[in-house]
Amino acid sequence: MEKRSIDNATVNILLELDGKVHLVGMEKDALDTITFLIKRSTEQIVETGKTQMELLNFLNYKRED
């Protein structure tokens, strides 16, 4: 498997609750901490071929302003 840098990658957190997938929102400091831990502990990535927008569309995400 090809070695790739994930230093500049963004982390998206999904939570499965009662069989349904939800996006997770949190304060920036908490997200920065989780992002650091995920990047440092990642051993393998599996490419989905999907973009961020395709993921959000799949999850039927509508941003609330």
JOUR-V765820 format. One record per residue. N is the residue number from 1. RES is the residue in one small letter. PHI is phi as a letter, one per 40 degrees, with the letter a starting at -180 (NA if undefined). BURIAL is # if it has 24 or more other C-alpha atoms within 12 Angstrom, else .. Layout:
BEGIN
N,RES,PHI,BURIAL
N,RES,PHI,BURIAL
END
This chain:
BEGIN
1,m,NA,.
2,e,c,.
3,k,c,.
4,r,b,.
5,s,c,.
6,i,b,.
7,d,d,.
8,n,c,.
9,a,c,.
10,t,c,.
11,v,b,.
12,n,b,.
13,i,b,.
14,l,b,.
15,l,b,.
16,e,c,.
17,l,b,.
18,d,f,.
19,g,g,.
20,k,b,.
21,v,c,.
22,h,b,.
23,l,c,.
24,v,b,.
25,g,b,.
26,m,a,.
27,e,c,.
28,k,d,.
29,d,c,.
30,a,c,.
31,l,c,.
32,d,c,.
33,t,c,.
34,i,c,.
35,t,d,.
36,f,d,.
37,l,c,.
38,i,c,.
39,k,c,.
40,r,c,.
41,s,b,.
42,t,c,.
43,e,b,.
44,q,a,.
45,i,b,.
46,v,b,.
47,e,c,.
48,t,c,.
49,g,g,.
50,k,b,.
51,t,c,.
52,q,d,.
53,m,c,.
54,e,c,.
55,l,c,.
56,l,c,.
57,n,c,.
58,f,d,.
59,l,c,.
60,n,f,.
61,y,c,.
62,k,b,.
63,r,c,.
64,e,c,.
65,d,c,.
END
